[in-house]
Amino acid sequence: MTTVCGLPALAVKEQISRVLVDGADLDVMRAAFARASWTTLVEPGDRVAGKLIQMCGAERALQFLIDRFTAKEIMQECALLDESKDDNQSCEEDIAEGLQRWIPRLNSADALNAVHHAAQLGAFLLTPEQEGWPGGVNDLGHHMPLALWGRGQRSALAGFDNSLAVVGARASTGYGEHVTMEAVSAIAERGVAIVSGAAYGIDGMAHRSALAVGGITMAFLAGGVDRFYPSGHDALLGRIMDSGVILAELPCGYAPTKWRFLLRNRLIAASTQATIVMEAGWRSGSLNTANHAASLNRPLGVVPGPVTSASSAGCHRLLREYDAVCVTTASEMLELLPGFNPESPE
């Protein structure tokens, strides 16, 4: 075929090859470009798009939009009619609503521009078919990311196989930062990768503590990988890229929003083997990450704080209302990781 998703194949190949590993074959390029295109069409975690792509493939699903298929025609093409009648009706309605969201945003130039912008930044595109994909996010089912845009060291992606999410309040206290520094430093020295969201407070301390001991750390962003947020962490994110990686499911140029931060949290919880909440107030956003970890049956550790401190009220809430484990030391946190061997040298 001379076209890919309605665009000249040579133009697509020229652009997409710049954000993929060397030697990627044409089939990988086609699938990757289709997924890159989908990231410009949908918001993170779009369940309907996720289901459609898992059933039909990213390129075929995108072609349905280009050819202006109706929801019924898409259902027939994807052979979904073997489900129950009620399920079929519900699925068709979902797809019809999805088409109303996606079609207005369909622009072939957007996809090429997203890839071109990423290549100029030295960013890369990661898809489920490629080595380095954090397999844990597949547990999100239809809500899994369609692709991930990254900047930094591709080799650091292997760290997801032995990783710990460390999250907490932006308005952290000296107590929370001290516990985070001590614990994360010891954990990172054991070769465990630290994953967080690069926010002020506990997130930032977790990243800095891992970097201080030469450990690997990864950060998930709520906007594009060119939109460093918060701006006060520009230098920190640069340091993370020097030895680790930053990732986002939105293309370059997309701004972080409150809703996207909440959706970003599911990636932090799903990509890692366990989650630790270091310090959290009653309404801290880190409780959202903890909720995702619990729903995915990931081990959840919580550091207690003074009962008089509002900054630890969320942690105590998790210990009361969730199946969370009280942890106070690096060793207790490491015990939450599957296959952890306490006899191995510190």
C-alpha positions as a printed NumPy array, in Angstrom:
array([[  0.   ,   0.   ,   0.   ],
       [  1.168,   3.487,  -0.845],
       [ -0.673,   5.189,   2.016],
       [ -0.711,   4.886,   5.794],
       [ -3.777,   6.234,   7.556],
       [ -4.59 ,   8.279,   4.461],
       [ -1.101,   9.796,   4.16 ],
       [  1.727,   8.968,   1.723],
       [  3.622,   5.987,   3.1  ],
       [  7.028,   7.499,   2.354],
       [  6.209,  10.68 ,   4.275],
       [  4.968,   8.667,   7.238],
       [  8.002,   6.394,   7.187],
       [ 10.383,   9.345,   7.065],
       [  8.83 ,  10.972,  10.119],
       [  7.953,   7.982,  12.31 ],
       [ 11.371,   6.351,  11.867],
       [ 12.894,   9.317,  13.712],
       [ 11.052,   8.467,  16.952],
       [ 11.399,   4.677,  16.844],
       [ 14.365,   2.416,  17.467],
       [ 16.608,   1.89 ,  14.468],
       [ 15.67 ,  -1.013,  12.265],
       [ 11.911,  -0.944,  12.907],
       [ 10.119,  -2.642,  10.031],
       [  7.268,  -1.127,   8.044],
       [  4.547,  -2.973,   9.988],
       [  5.864,  -1.587,  13.272],
       [  6.051,   1.881,  11.743],
       [  2.482,   1.714,  10.466],
       [  1.118,   0.574,  13.824],
       [  3.193,   3.149,  15.676],
       [  2.031,   6.004,  13.475],
       [ -1.581,   4.97 ,  13.914],
       [ -1.16 ,   4.964,  17.698],
       [  0.604,   8.322,  17.545],
       [ -2.372,   9.628,  15.597],
       [ -4.798,   8.326,  18.2  ],
       [ -2.953,  10.233,  20.943],
       [ -3.924,  13.448,  19.131],
       [ -7.589,  12.406,  18.967],
       [ -8.474,  11.153,  22.433],
       [ -8.015,  12.119,  26.023],
       [ -6.004,   9.733,  28.235],
       [ -7.865,   6.649,  29.351],
       [-10.616,   6.813,  26.706],
       [-12.322,   3.47 ,  27.32 ],
       [-14.174,   3.3  ,  24.018],
       [-11.093,   4.064,  21.943],
       [ -9.125,   1.54 ,  23.968],
       [-11.699,  -1.184,  23.357],
       [-11.961,  -0.398,  19.65 ],
       [ -8.183,  -0.495,  19.189],
       [ -7.811,  -3.724,  21.148],
       [-10.49 ,  -5.335,  18.993],
       [ -9.504,  -4.036,  15.563],
       [ -5.977,  -2.671,  15.813],
       [ -4.937,   0.976,  15.867],
       [ -4.481,   1.396,  12.115],
       [ -7.737,  -0.26 ,  11.144],
       [ -9.652,   1.636,  13.829],
       [ -8.201,   4.92 ,  12.581],
       [ -9.142,   4.059,   9.003],
       [-12.761,   3.686,  10.143],
       [-12.674,   7.335,  11.176],
       [-10.985,   8.451,   7.964],
       [-13.584,   6.58 ,   5.878],
       [-16.413,   7.959,   8.053],
       [-17.8  ,   4.567,   9.027],
       [-20.926,   4.58 ,  11.165],
       [-20.951,   2.919,  14.558],
       [-22.985,   0.034,  13.146],
       [-20.539,  -0.494,  10.285],
       [-17.627,  -0.476,  12.72 ],
       [-19.389,  -3.068,  14.87 ],
       [-19.834,  -5.315,  11.86 ],
       [-16.236,  -4.872,  10.709],
       [-14.891,  -5.72 ,  14.151],
       [-17.093,  -8.82 ,  14.382],
       [-18.548,  -7.697,  17.697],
       [-21.956,  -9.133,  16.835],
       [-21.168, -12.378,  18.675],
       [-21.865, -10.59 ,  21.969],
       [-25.316, -10.434,  23.558],
       [-27.896,  -8.154,  22.015],
       [-27.87 ,  -5.769,  24.97 ],
       [-24.085,  -5.583,  24.944],
       [-24.099,  -4.905,  21.217],
       [-26.531,  -2.054,  21.613],
       [-24.51 ,  -0.549,  24.432],
       [-21.255,  -0.942,  22.509],
       [-22.726,   0.631,  19.382],
       [-23.963,   3.583,  21.424],
       [-20.518,   3.976,  22.99 ],
       [-18.835,   3.98 ,  19.585],
       [-21.372,   6.47 ,  18.223],
       [-20.6  ,   8.822,  21.109],
       [-16.893,   8.23 ,  20.577],
       [-17.142,   9.172,  16.921],
       [-18.694,  12.476,  17.935],
       [-15.635,  13.174,  20.091],
       [-12.976,  11.945,  17.692],
       [-14.109,  13.023,  14.217],
       [-13.917,  16.789,  14.88 ],
       [-10.293,  16.357,  15.987],
       [ -9.306,  14.205,  13.012],
       [ -6.543,  15.992,  11.134],
       [ -3.764,  14.137,   9.365],
       [ -1.432,  17.093,   9.782],
       [ -1.741,  16.902,  13.577],
       [ -0.3  ,  13.41 ,  13.639],
       [  2.651,  14.284,  11.407],
       [  3.282,  17.457,  13.384],
       [  3.241,  15.534,  16.666],
       [  5.848,  13.107,  15.381],
       [  7.926,  15.877,  13.821],
       [  7.883,  17.959,  17.021],
       [  8.873,  14.932,  19.103],
       [ 11.762,  14.132,  16.769],
       [ 13.051,  17.703,  16.971],
       [ 13.126,  17.389,  20.783],
       [ 14.918,  14.072,  20.636],
       [ 11.826,  12.386,  22.049],
       [ 10.682,   8.886,  21.169],
       [  7.416,   7.011,  20.77 ],
       [  6.805,   3.833,  22.73 ],
       [  4.016,   1.405,  21.833],
       [  2.859,  -1.903,  23.358],
       [  4.557,  -3.796,  20.538],
       [  8.005,  -2.416,  21.386],
       [ 10.641,  -3.524,  23.856],
       [ 10.646,  -1.345,  26.952],
       [  6.883,  -0.935,  27.172],
       [  5.921,  -0.99 ,  30.897],
       [  3.814,  -4.135,  30.833],
       [  2.024,  -3.298,  34.059],
       [ -0.078,  -0.639,  32.336],
       [ -1.737,  -3.398,  30.306],
       [ -3.625,  -4.289,  33.498],
       [ -5.637,  -1.105,  32.94 ],
       [ -7.511,  -2.942,  30.189],
       [ -9.443,  -0.618,  27.907],
       [ -8.108,   2.336,  29.916],
       [ -4.456,   1.553,  29.166],
       [ -2.437,   4.185,  27.3  ],
       [ -2.557,   3.89 ,  23.524],
       [  1.107,   4.933,  23.314],
       [  3.688,   6.742,  25.403],
       [  5.892,   9.639,  24.36 ],
       [  9.254,   9.697,  26.119],
       [ 12.431,  11.705,  26.594],
       [ 15.617,  10.485,  28.174],
       [ 17.346,   7.117,  28.221],
       [ 15.492,   4.241,  26.551],
       [ 17.654,   1.821,  28.521],
       [ 16.049,   3.094,  31.738],
       [ 12.721,   1.63 ,  30.638],
       [ 13.938,  -1.784,  31.794],
       [ 13.679,  -0.391,  35.328],
       [  9.902,  -0.764,  35.243],
       [ 10.388,  -4.499,  35.802],
       [ 11.636,  -3.738,  39.323],
       [ 10.072,  -0.455,  40.325],
       [  8.315,   1.27 ,  43.179],
       [  5.93 ,   4.207,  42.976],
       [  6.598,   6.864,  45.609],
       [  3.986,   9.594,  45.943],
       [  2.756,  12.114,  48.452],
       [  1.625,  15.621,  49.188],
       [  2.784,  18.661,  47.268],
       [  2.591,  20.663,  50.498],
       [  4.978,  18.312,  52.248],
       [  6.459,  18.843,  55.685],
       [ 10.022,  18.439,  56.878],
       [  8.983,  15.131,  58.405],
       [  7.607,  13.757,  55.126],
       [ 10.607,  14.912,  53.119],
       [ 13.06 ,  13.451,  55.629],
       [ 11.366,  10.044,  55.618],
       [ 11.22 ,  10.103,  51.819],
       [ 14.895,  11.021,  51.464],
       [ 16.082,   8.311,  53.856],
       [ 13.862,   5.557,  52.465],
       [ 14.185,   6.295,  48.752],
       [ 17.959,   6.617,  48.944],
       [ 18.207,   3.159,  50.478],
       [ 15.713,   1.664,  48.036],
       [ 17.378,   3.148,  44.962],
       [ 20.762,   1.873,  46.134],
       [ 19.274,  -1.627,  45.98 ],
       [ 18.657,  -1.175,  42.249],
       [ 14.922,  -0.52 ,  42.482],
       [ 13.683,   2.169,  40.092],
       [ 11.668,   5.003,  41.609],
       [  8.587,   6.215,  39.734],
       [  6.675,   9.382,  40.557],
       [  5.015,  12.445,  39.042],
       [  7.677,  15.18 ,  39.349],
       [  5.376,  17.414,  41.415],
       [  6.535,  19.671,  44.211],
       [  6.853,  18.127,  47.651],
       [  7.186,  14.355,  48.08 ],
       [  7.398,  13.564,  44.344],
       [ 10.317,  15.911,  43.834],
       [ 12.108,  14.635,  46.921],
       [ 11.69 ,  11.035,  45.732],
       [ 13.262,  11.824,  42.351],
       [ 16.114,  13.834,  43.876],
       [ 16.875,  11.15 ,  46.462],
       [ 17.132,   8.452,  43.777],
       [ 19.37 ,  10.647,  41.634],
       [ 21.608,  11.463,  44.617],
       [ 22.651,   7.827,  44.987],
       [ 22.954,   7.165,  41.248],
       [ 19.651,   5.318,  41.049],
       [ 17.148,   5.174,  38.214],
       [ 14.02 ,   7.28 ,  38.375],
       [ 11.148,   7.836,  35.95 ],
       [  8.487,  10.545,  35.888],
       [  5.045,  10.521,  34.302],
       [  3.821,  13.934,  33.147],
       [  0.233,  15.108,  32.739],
       [  0.975,  17.081,  29.566],
       [  3.385,  16.589,  26.696],
       [  7.032,  15.75 ,  27.383],
       [  7.934,  19.235,  26.175],
       [  5.706,  20.857,  28.804],
       [  7.764,  20.583,  31.979],
       [  5.469,  21.017,  34.945],
       [  5.829,  22.471,  37.444],
       [  8.146,  25.   ,  35.824],
       [ 10.192,  25.141,  39.01 ],
       [ 11.251,  21.551,  38.324],
       [ 12.771,  22.208,  34.904],
       [ 16.254,  21.414,  36.188],
       [ 15.055,  18.319,  38.045],
       [ 13.318,  16.93 ,  34.964],
       [ 16.466,  17.576,  32.978],
       [ 18.463,  15.563,  35.508],
       [ 15.918,  12.75 ,  35.35 ],
       [ 16.351,  12.585,  31.568],
       [ 20.126,  12.356,  31.911],
       [ 19.906,   8.912,  33.54 ],
       [ 16.225,   7.994,  33.531],
       [ 13.19 ,   8.857,  31.476],
       [ 10.104,  11.059,  31.47 ],
       [  6.916,   9.77 ,  29.869],
       [  3.505,  11.089,  28.839],
       [  0.58 ,   9.717,  26.896],
       [ -0.211,  13.08 ,  25.319],
       [  1.815,  14.441,  22.377],
       [  4.165,  17.394,  22.625],
       [  2.414,  20.712,  22.993],
       [ -0.456,  19.429,  25.12 ],
       [ -0.885,  21.242,  28.422],
       [ -1.398,  19.537,  31.786],
       [ -4.855,  19.995,  33.317],
       [ -6.425,  18.929,  36.597],
       [ -8.264,  16.055,  34.922],
       [ -5.114,  14.904,  33.136],
       [ -3.196,  14.834,  36.421],
       [ -5.755,  12.433,  37.868],
       [ -5.551,  10.217,  34.78 ],
       [ -1.742,  10.355,  34.872],
       [ -1.857,   8.851,  38.365],
       [ -3.199,   5.543,  37.049],
       [  0.019,   5.105,  35.029],
       [  2.217,   5.631,  38.082],
       [  0.285,   2.959,  39.983],
       [ -0.048,   0.479,  37.113],
       [  3.516,   0.634,  35.768],
       [  5.098,  -0.284,  39.11 ],
       [  5.049,  -3.343,  41.352],
       [  3.946,  -1.471,  44.485],
       [  3.025,   2.034,  45.636],
       [  4.171,   3.901,  48.741],
       [  2.347,   6.978,  50.041],
       [  4.863,   8.914,  52.112],
       [  2.713,  11.791,  53.34 ],
       [ -0.776,  12.9  ,  52.364],
       [ -3.449,  15.239,  53.633],
       [ -7.107,  14.303,  53.741],
       [ -7.734,  15.436,  50.152],
       [ -4.269,  14.879,  48.678],
       [ -4.092,  13.875,  45.023],
       [ -1.789,  11.019,  46.021],
       [ -4.859,   9.275,  47.453],
       [ -6.049,   8.989,  43.857],
       [ -2.842,   7.13 ,  42.961],
       [ -3.336,   4.893,  46.001],
       [ -6.876,   4.142,  44.875],
       [ -5.622,   3.073,  41.45 ],
       [ -3.005,   0.828,  43.071],
       [ -5.641,  -0.79 ,  45.269],
       [ -8.032,  -1.349,  42.36 ],
       [ -5.21 ,  -3.04 ,  40.44 ],
       [ -4.375,  -5.249,  43.436],
       [ -0.916,  -3.735,  43.679],
       [  0.651,  -3.758,  47.151],
       [  0.041,  -0.428,  48.864],
       [  2.304,   0.856,  51.629],
       [  1.604,   3.895,  53.766],
       [  3.906,   5.82 ,  56.088],
       [  2.129,   6.975,  59.271],
       [  2.648,  10.42 ,  60.711],
       [  1.823,  12.35 ,  63.877],
       [ -1.864,  12.036,  64.703],
       [ -1.867,  15.787,  65.243],
       [ -0.624,  16.521,  61.717],
       [ -3.184,  17.332,  59.017],
       [ -0.464,  16.482,  56.496],
       [ -0.708,  12.814,  57.473],
       [ -4.5  ,  12.587,  57.755],
       [ -4.753,  11.052,  54.297],
       [ -2.204,   8.383,  55.178],
       [ -4.166,   7.419,  58.266],
       [ -7.32 ,   7.366,  56.173],
       [ -5.697,   4.863,  53.799],
       [ -4.638,   2.657,  56.705],
       [ -8.21 ,   2.66 ,  57.992],
       [-10.195,   2.331,  54.788],
       [ -7.897,   0.405,  52.417],
       [ -5.958,  -2.831,  52.589],
       [ -2.789,  -0.792,  53.052],
       [  0.342,  -1.868,  54.911],
       [  1.946,   0.398,  57.483],
       [  5.603,   0.878,  56.512],
       [  8.22 ,   2.9  ,  58.349],
       [ 11.569,   1.83 ,  56.859],
       [ 13.089,   1.133,  53.46 ],
       [ 13.243,  -2.581,  54.284],
       [  9.511,  -2.693,  55.031],
       [  8.789,  -0.902,  51.762],
       [ 10.973,  -3.306,  49.8  ],
       [  9.059,  -6.246,  51.287],
       [  6.052,  -5.158,  49.236],
       [  7.885,  -5.908,  45.996],
       [  7.172,  -9.38 ,  44.546],
       [ 10.18 , -11.655,  44.851],
       [ 12.036,  -9.355,  47.218],
       [ 14.859, -11.192,  48.981],
       [ 15.628,  -9.66 ,  52.4  ],
       [ 18.826, -11.72 ,  52.592],
       [ 20.387, -10.016,  49.582],
       [ 23.103,  -7.504,  50.445],
       [ 22.166,  -3.894,  51.148]])
